[in-house]
């Protein structure tokens, strides 16, 4: 594709511009999905409480991941005026966008710029890469960190200066602070075949490593030290203890996520669609002609194989754990595709044009899915619309920051949409012994006893979930509260899905609000 531009830079700029469009367009439109509800809830509580060292999930200590992934989201929220879908997902988007550039750079260094460009386009139009790039978790940020470490190594694989080691190890430390110690393990596994070949490890195992190791270890410990020194003394969870539990114990003695041993055999091709045939054909050709295969291709295959074996050996398996393998698989696919196109060059440029059209069509389809279909299916109702209805109804009586919100066993996707610059949310677990019948005065008295402070009956909004749209568990509150009930979005209506509903109880104040509640 480079031949269609006057310069390599023009081809790269088109790739980066297209990837930015696919990553950003409609980013705000999709409701919170899967694990990103945890990141949203934890970050929101940090922003509301001002405590950035003690992560809480719905009011409960939850130090499941290191702190920097939450800090990045909090920084985006500060820069963009609050926590919303856009600011929540922006760090992942930037990590994915950087990954596209890093794959281009790796392809250019390992093979040539044409292969790097193809690899970037394959990654940009990989469906599941885009799915997870637009989700607020640490997974794509980890992918970016792994690629950054591998790219830095390949800028000078024979360079043994202390400064080279320092930057490489700092990248490993920062990546490990996003999700866990795999930020250190995965780049080392990828590079291990190259380090072992020709005895390179002997040259790199020298005293110039020591300053970098000490500095990287100190950097890694900073968030945990801050949490220990400035967090609440009564917090009760140790970040380092959970690092050990989530990274070491989970590997050898998994306590959840028990996927079958063949899981990644099925999901690596799925996660590289629509381009899985390219890297599978490249793998088949390279293995069949191993002795005549380029050295960098052999390194790529061996590194990919070690990553695959590592994740397979771990007893805790989930489909999206293959994400770090996806860019390297697409690099292999780009190498095979470039070789295929070069072999066909003697017959004319028709083959190259077909692939250009194919990649362009894939990009257009991805844009339609993420920029058009997602926004429509998530519109017309759902959690964002529910939050807007609650805010509008409450604001007729008082300014929004004056309200106290109490969430009773509510799915943790809703609170972010109800972001309140006033008092932080309070959470009541479904297992708590709050009054299931009686009056609103009984429930407020129970809350006063639980939290040790009074609640203003005229400024407290109570929100709960129900799995039955026709049944309101705390229906007794309707005696003196208006109700706002969530509505299904377009996608749910189209599929006739009947999920849970959220119900907000707002104190009655005049006939207008009573009419609004009755209409809801």
C-alpha positions in Angstrom: 0.0 0.0 0.0 3.0 2.3 0.4 3.2 2.6 -3.4 -0.1 4.5 -3.4 1.4 7.4 -1.5 4.2 9.8 -2.3 6.0 9.0 0.9 6.1 6.4 3.7 4.9 9.1 6.1 1.7 9.6 4.1 0.9 5.9 4.3 1.6 5.8 8.0 -0.5 9.0 8.6 -3.5 7.4 6.8 -3.1 4.3 9.0 -3.0 6.3 12.2 -5.9 8.6 11.2 -8.1 5.6 10.2 -7.3 3.8 13.5 -8.1 6.9 15.5 -11.5 7.2 13.7 -12.3 3.6 14.4 -11.3 3.8 18.0 -13.0 7.1 18.8 -16.1 7.3 16.7 -19.2 6.5 18.9 -16.9 5.7 21.9 -19.3 7.4 24.3 -22.4 5.7 23.0 -22.1 2.2 24.3 -23.3 1.4 27.8 -20.8 0.0 30.3 -20.0 -3.6 29.5 -18.4 -6.4 31.4 -15.4 -5.7 33.6 -15.3 -2.0 32.8 -18.1 -1.5 35.3 -15.5 -2.2 38.0 -13.1 0.3 36.7 -15.9 2.9 36.5 -17.1 2.3 40.0 -13.7 2.2 41.6 -12.5 5.4 39.8 -15.8 7.2 40.6 -15.4 6.5 44.3 -11.8 7.8 44.1 -13.0 11.0 42.4 -15.9 11.5 44.9 -13.9 10.7 48.1 -10.6 12.2 47.1 -8.9 9.0 48.3 -6.8 7.7 45.4 -4.8 5.1 47.4 -7.7 2.8 48.6 -9.8 1.3 45.8 -13.4 0.5 46.7 -15.9 -1.4 44.7 -19.4 -0.4 45.7 -18.2 0.6 49.1 -16.1 -2.6 49.7 -12.2 -2.7 49.6 -11.2 -4.1 46.3 -7.4 -4.0 45.5 -7.7 -6.5 42.7 -5.5 -4.5 40.3 -2.7 -2.0 40.8 -3.7 1.6 41.2 -2.2 3.3 38.0 -5.0 1.9 35.7 -7.5 3.8 37.9 -5.3 6.8 38.0 -5.2 7.1 34.2 -9.0 7.1 34.1 -9.2 9.7 36.9 -6.7 11.9 35.0 -8.9 11.7 31.9 -11.9 12.5 33.9 -10.2 15.6 35.3 -9.1 16.7 31.8 -12.5 16.2 30.2 -14.7 17.6 33.0 -16.0 14.5 34.7 -16.2 10.7 34.4 -18.2 9.6 31.4 -18.0 6.9 28.8 -15.4 8.9 26.8 -13.0 9.7 29.6 -13.5 6.3 31.1 -12.3 4.5 27.9 -9.8 7.1 26.7 -6.7 5.4 28.3 -7.5 2.1 26.6 -8.1 3.9 23.3 -4.7 5.7 23.5 -3.1 2.3 24.4 -4.6 0.7 21.3 -3.7 3.6 19.1 -0.1 3.4 20.3 -0.2 -0.4 19.7 -1.0 0.2 16.0 2.1 2.5 15.7 4.3 0.0 17.6 3.2 -2.9 15.4 4.1 -0.8 12.4 7.5 0.0 13.9 8.2 -3.6 14.8 7.2 -4.8 11.3 9.5 -2.2 9.7 12.4 -3.2 11.9 12.0 -6.9 11.6 11.2 -7.0 7.9 10.4 -3.8 6.0 8.1 -0.8 6.0 5.6 -2.5 3.7 5.2 -5.4 6.1 5.0 -3.0 9.1 2.2 -1.0 7.3 0.3 -4.2 6.5 0.6 -5.4 10.1 -0.8 -2.0 11.3 -3.7 -2.3 9.0 -4.4 -5.9 10.0 -4.4 -4.9 13.7 -6.5 -1.8 13.1 -9.2 -3.9 11.4 -9.2 -6.8 13.8 -12.7 -7.0 15.3 -11.9 -8.2 18.8 -8.9 -5.9 19.1 -11.3 -2.9 18.4 -13.8 -4.4 20.8 -11.4 -4.5 23.7 -9.6 -1.3 22.7 -12.9 0.5 23.4 -13.4 -1.1 26.8 -12.2 0.5 30.1 -10.0 -2.2 31.5 -6.2 -2.7 31.7 -6.0 -5.4 29.0 -5.2 -3.3 26.0 -2.9 -1.1 28.0 -0.9 -4.2 28.9 -0.8 -5.1 25.2 0.7 -1.7 24.5 3.3 -2.1 27.3 4.4 -5.5 26.0 4.7 -4.1 22.4 6.6 -1.1 23.7 9.2 -3.3 25.6 9.7 -5.5 22.5 10.0 -2.5 20.2 12.6 -0.9 22.5 14.6 -4.1 22.6 14.6 -4.4 18.8 15.8 -0.8 18.4 19.2 -2.2 19.5 19.3 -5.9 20.3 23.0 -6.0 20.6 23.3 -2.7 22.6 24.5 -3.3 26.2 24.6 0.2 27.5 23.1 0.8 30.9 20.7 3.5 29.6 19.2 0.9 27.2 18.6 -1.6 30.1 17.2 1.2 32.2 14.5 2.2 29.7 13.6 -1.4 28.9 13.1 -2.3 32.6 11.2 0.9 33.3 8.7 -0.1 30.6 8.4 -3.5 32.2 7.7 -1.9 35.6 5.1 0.5 34.2 3.4 -2.3 32.3 3.3 -4.5 35.4 1.6 -1.7 37.3 -1.3 -1.7 34.9 -2.6 -5.3 35.4 0.0 -7.4 37.1 3.3 -9.2 36.8 2.5 -10.4 33.3 3.8 -7.0 32.2 7.2 -8.3 33.1 6.8 -11.9 32.1 5.3 -11.6 28.6 8.0 -9.4 27.0 10.7 -11.6 28.4 9.0 -14.7 27.0 8.6 -13.1 23.5 12.3 -12.1 23.5 13.6 -15.3 25.1 14.2 -17.2 21.8 16.2 -14.3 20.4 18.2 -13.9 23.6 19.1 -17.6 23.7 20.2 -17.7 20.1 23.9 -17.1 19.4 24.5 -16.7 23.2 23.1 -13.2 23.4 21.9 -13.7 26.9 25.6 -14.0 28.0 26.3 -10.5 26.7 23.2 -9.0 28.3 23.8 -10.6 31.7 26.2 -8.0 33.1 26.5 -5.6 35.9 25.0 -2.7 33.8 21.7 -4.4 34.4 21.8 -3.7 38.2 21.0 0.1 38.2 18.1 -0.5 35.9 16.7 -3.4 38.0 16.9 -1.3 41.2 15.3 1.7 39.6 12.5 -0.3 38.0 11.8 -2.2 41.3 11.6 1.2 43.1 9.2 2.6 40.5 7.1 -0.5 40.8 6.8 -0.2 44.6 5.8 3.5 44.5 2.0 3.1 44.3 2.0 0.4 46.9 4.1 2.5 49.2 1.8 5.5 48.7 -1.2 3.3 49.4 0.4 2.0 52.6 1.6 5.4 53.8 -1.3 7.6 52.8 -4.2 5.3 52.6 -6.7 4.7 55.3 -5.3 2.7 58.3 -8.5 0.6 58.4 -8.6 -0.2 54.7 -7.8 -3.9 55.4 -6.3 -5.1 52.0 -2.7 -5.3 50.9 -1.9 -4.5 47.3 1.2 -6.6 47.3 -0.6 -9.5 48.8 -3.2 -9.4 46.1 -0.5 -9.1 43.4 0.9 -12.4 44.7 -2.6 -13.9 44.9 -3.7 -12.8 41.4 -0.4 -13.5 39.6 1.3 -16.5 41.4 -1.5 -18.3 43.2 -3.9 -18.0 40.3 -1.3 -19.5 37.9 -0.6 -22.6 39.9 -3.8 -22.9 42.0 -6.6 -21.1 40.1 -9.6 -20.2 42.1 -11.9 -19.1 39.3 -12.0 -18.8 35.4 -11.6 -22.5 34.8 -11.4 -22.6 31.0 -10.6 -25.8 29.1 -7.0 -26.5 28.2 -7.8 -26.1 24.5 -9.4 -22.7 25.0 -6.8 -20.6 23.2 -6.5 -23.0 20.3 -10.1 -21.9 19.5 -9.9 -18.3 20.6 -6.7 -17.1 19.1 -8.1 -17.6 15.5 -11.3 -16.0 16.6 -9.6 -13.0 18.2 -7.6 -12.4 15.0 -10.6 -12.4 12.6 -11.1 -11.5 9.8 -7.3 -12.0 9.2 -6.8 -15.3 11.0 -6.2 -17.2 7.6 -3.2 -14.9 6.9 -1.1 -15.8 10.0 -2.3 -19.5 10.0 -1.0 -19.8 6.4 2.1 -18.0 7.3 2.7 -20.3 10.3 2.1 -23.4 8.1 4.4 -22.1 5.4 7.2 -21.1 7.8 7.1 -24.4 9.8 7.0 -26.4 6.5 10.1 -24.6 5.3 11.7 -24.0 8.7 15.3 -24.3 7.5 14.8 -21.7 4.8 12.6 -19.3 6.8 14.0 -15.9 7.8 15.5 -15.8 11.2 13.2 -13.0 12.4 10.2 -15.0 11.3 11.5 -18.0 13.3 11.9 -15.8 16.3 8.4 -14.4 15.9 6.9 -17.9 15.8 8.9 -19.2 18.8 8.0 -16.1 20.8 4.4 -16.5 19.9 4.6 -20.1 20.8 6.0 -19.4 24.3 3.2 -16.9 24.9 0.7 -19.5 23.9 2.2 -22.1 26.1 2.4 -19.7 29.1 -1.3 -18.9 28.9 -2.3 -22.5 28.3 -0.2 -23.7 31.3 -2.0 -21.2 33.6 -4.9 -23.0 35.2 -7.0 -19.8 35.1 -8.2 -19.2 31.5 -10.4 -16.7 29.8 -10.9 -16.0 26.1 -9.6 -12.4 26.2 -6.3 -13.5 27.8 -5.1 -14.1 24.2 -5.1 -10.4 23.5 -1.3 -10.0 23.9 -0.8 -12.6 21.2 -3.0 -10.9 18.7 -0.4 -8.2 17.5 2.3 -10.8 17.0 0.0 -13.1 15.1 -0.9 -10.2 12.8 2.8 -9.4 12.3 3.2 -13.0 11.1 0.2 -12.6 8.9 1.5 -9.4 7.4 4.9 -11.1 6.7 3.1 -13.9 4.8 0.8 -11.5 3.1 3.6 -9.3 1.9 5.6 -12.3 0.7 2.5 -13.5 -1.2 1.9 -10.1 -2.8 5.6 -9.8 -3.8 5.5 -13.3 -5.5 2.4 -12.2 -7.4 4.0 -8.8 -8.5 5.2 -10.3 -11.7 1.6 -10.9 -12.8 0.7 -7.2 -12.2 -0.7 -5.0 -9.5 -4.2 -6.5 -9.5 -3.5 -8.7 -6.5 -2.2 -5.8 -4.4 -5.3 -3.7 -5.4 -7.6 -6.5 -4.3 -6.0 -6.6 -0.8 -6.2 -2.8 -0.6 -9.9 -3.0 -1.3 -10.3 -5.9 1.1 -8.6 -4.0 4.0 -10.6 -0.8 3.1 -13.8 -2.8 3.2 -12.9 -4.3 6.6 -12.3 -0.8 7.9 -15.7 0.4 6.6 -17.5 -2.5 8.2 -15.7 -1.9 11.5 -16.8 1.8 11.3 -20.4 0.8 10.7 -20.4 -1.7 13.6 -18.7 0.6 16.2 -19.8 4.0 14.9 -23.4 3.3 13.8 -24.8 -0.1 15.1 -23.4 0.3 18.6 -24.8 3.8 19.2 -28.2 2.9 17.8 -28.6 -0.4 19.8 -27.5 1.4 23.0 -29.8 4.4 22.5 -33.4 4.9 23.4 -33.2 3.8 27.0 -30.9 1.8 29.2 -28.7 3.1 32.1 -27.8 6.5 30.6 -31.4 7.4 29.8 -32.4 6.2 33.3 -29.8 8.5 34.9 -31.0 11.4 32.8 -34.6 10.8 33.9 -33.6 10.6 37.5 -31.5 13.7 37.4 -34.2 15.7 35.6 -36.9 14.6 38.0 -34.8 15.4 41.1 -33.6 18.7 39.8 -37.1 20.0 39.7 -37.0 20.1 43.5 -33.4 20.9 44.3 -30.0 21.3 42.7 -28.4 17.9 41.8 -25.4 18.2 44.1 -27.8 18.6 47.1 -29.0 15.0 46.8 -27.7 12.0 48.6 -28.0 8.8 46.6 -28.3 5.4 48.3 -27.9 2.4 46.0 -29.5 -0.9 47.2 -27.9 -3.9 45.6 -27.7 -2.1 42.3 -25.6 -3.2 39.3 -22.5 -1.1 39.5 -22.9 0.3 36.0 -25.6 2.7 37.0 -23.7 5.0 39.5 -21.3 6.4 37.0 -24.2 7.8 34.9 -25.5 9.3 38.1 -22.2 11.1 38.9 -23.0 13.6 41.7 -20.5 16.3 42.7 -22.2 16.3 46.1 -22.1 13.5 48.7 -20.5 10.2 47.6 -22.8 7.3 46.9 -23.7 4.9 49.7 -24.2 1.2 49.0 -26.4 -1.3 50.7 -25.8 -4.9 49.9 -28.6 -7.3 49.1 -27.5 -9.4 52.0 -27.9 -6.6 54.5 -30.9 -6.7 56.9 -32.6 -3.5 55.6 -36.4 -3.3 56.0 -38.1 -5.2 53.2 -41.5 -3.9 54.3 -42.8 -1.0 56.4 -42.3 2.7 55.5 -39.7 5.0 54.2 -39.1 6.3 57.8 -38.2 2.7 58.8 -35.6 2.5 55.9 -34.1 5.9 56.7 -33.9 5.0 60.4 -32.0 1.8 59.4 -29.6 3.8 57.2 -29.0 6.3 60.0 -28.1 3.4 62.3 -25.9 1.8 59.7 -23.9 4.9 58.7 -24.1 6.8 62.0 -25.6 10.0 60.6 -29.1 11.3 59.8 -30.6 11.3 56.3 -32.8 14.1 55.1 -36.1 12.5 53.9 -36.6 15.3 51.3 -33.1 15.0 49.8 -32.4 11.2 49.7 -32.9 9.2 46.5 -33.1 5.5 46.9 -32.3 3.2 43.9 -32.7 -0.5 43.6 -32.8 -3.2 41.0 -35.5 -5.7 40.1 -35.3 -8.7 37.8 -39.0 -8.4 37.2 -40.2 -5.2 35.5 -43.7 -5.7 37.0 -42.4 -6.2 40.5 -41.0 -3.4 42.7 -39.3 -5.0 45.8 -39.4 -1.8 47.9 -42.9 -0.9 46.7 -43.8 0.5 50.1 -41.7 3.5 49.3 -44.3 4.6 46.7 -46.5 5.9 49.5 -44.4 9.1 49.7 -42.0 8.8 46.8 -42.3 9.1 43.0 -40.7 6.4 40.9 -38.5 6.6 37.9 -38.0 3.2 36.2 -35.4 2.4 33.6 -36.5 1.5 30.1 -34.9 -1.0 27.7 -32.7 0.4 25.0 -33.2 -0.2 21.2 -31.1 -3.4 21.2 -33.1 -4.9 24.1 -36.3 -4.0 22.4 -35.2 -5.4 19.1 -34.1 -8.7 20.7 -37.1 -8.8 23.1 -34.7 -9.2 26.0 -36.1 -8.8 29.5 -33.2 -7.9 31.8 -33.3 -6.2 35.2 -34.7 -2.8 35.7 -33.5 0.0 38.0 -36.0 1.9 40.1 -35.3 5.3 41.7 -37.5 6.5 44.5 -37.6 10.3 44.7 -39.3 12.0 47.6 -42.6 13.5 46.5 -42.8 17.3 46.3 -46.0 18.6 44.8 -48.4 17.2 42.2 -46.1 17.6 39.3 -43.5 15.1 40.5 -46.3 12.8 41.6 -47.6 12.8 38.0 -44.1 12.3 36.6 -43.6 9.3 38.9 -47.0 7.8 37.9 -46.2 8.2 34.2 -42.9 6.4 34.7 
